[in-house]
Amino acid sequence: MSKLKFGTTKDGQEVYRYILTNKNHMEAHLTNYGAILLDLLVPDKQGNVADVVLGYDNVQDYEVNSSFFGATVGPSANRIAGASFSLDETLYKLPVNDGPNNLHSDFDLGVHKRVWSAIESDNSITFVINLKDQEMGFPGNKEIMVTYTLTEENALEILYKGTTDKNTLFNMTNHSYFNLKGHNQGDIHDHELELCASLYTPVLEGAIPTGECATVAGTVFDFTTPKKMGKQIQDDVEQLKLVQGYDHNFIIDGWNGALKKAAVVKEETTGRVMEVYTDLPGIQFYAGNCIGTTIGKENTTYGPRSGFCLETQYYPNSANEASFPQPFTDAGSVYETKTIYKFLAE
């Protein structure tokens, strides 16, 4: 673990870069601004190290960060229809920030744009933040902790914990955009994706699920055997056209609350492989369709499909869809979930 000053926010708070390293020359760079993953340096099949996540070089750009590069998102990730949900016979109204809906809690007040406290250890860093009852519309005084651990097996583990004094909604995720060739190496169409998901949740206009759990068999959504991300992304399919490509929740096969492999991504030229594990029921595959043209790290111009996201989660709008696994945590109990991004080279 090493710690460097990363910059100063617009309201004068100092923030830091925390660097985790392992024996294989892998590095994870984190910041207490937003509990964001800044850099992830991963060796390829020849031992060459490259940064495989999109992002920025300074705090000021993260204070804008319209694409949520590297962000910890919460208390609720993804979309909630009508920007509201009911719990214990009370209607909770959220920011309306995505058409008529709520997306990622709040663009400006979400936890990805706040300074967290930091607890350091040898191979991990824990970020802590407290939210008051009704902040961003969510019930309960809450404490949220996110711990990043880098293992000697080239796995970046993310552990989320949350406590609350009222029944509330927790659905945290990490919104990193990956490009296994390197963050500055163009689009991700040639990345090969396998998803351990034989069902997905189709969407309506506005990317709200219909409530159906549909089979992927015989559709462009079938990644049960490895397929390049770009192979069918331009097909004349209504579900793709609604969100300009892949931006859908996939239902992880055999979900039972235990840690399971959810996805595998391979990039042939570098030999880098990323495996994703989670104990959550869903994973959002977002192909970066709507990344706006922006200048990122090392003066790199990012644009649509410069990176992809695999966001572990409860399904979008699960708070309003009783047939979906429910994202609620009772007062006095602990919300806890783990996601692992593990890297190999072959």
Secondary structure, DSSP 4 states (H G I P E B T S, - for coil): -EEEEEEE-TTS-EEEEEEEE-TTS-EEEEETBTTEEEEEEEE-TTS-EEE-B---SSHHHHTT-TT-TT-EE-SB-SEEGGGEEEETTEEEE----BTTBEESS-TTTSGGGSBPEEEE-SSEEEEEEEE-TTGGG--S-EEEEEEEEE-TTSEEEEEEEEEESS-EE-B-EE---B-TT-TTS---TT-EEEES-SEEE-B-TTS-B-S--EE-TTSTT--SS-EETTSSTTSS-HHHHHHTS-EEEEEPTT-SSS-EEEEEEEETTTTEEEEEEESSSEEEEE--TTPPPEE-GGG-EE-TTSSBEEEEESPTTGGG-TTSPP-EE-TTSEEEEEEEEEEEE-
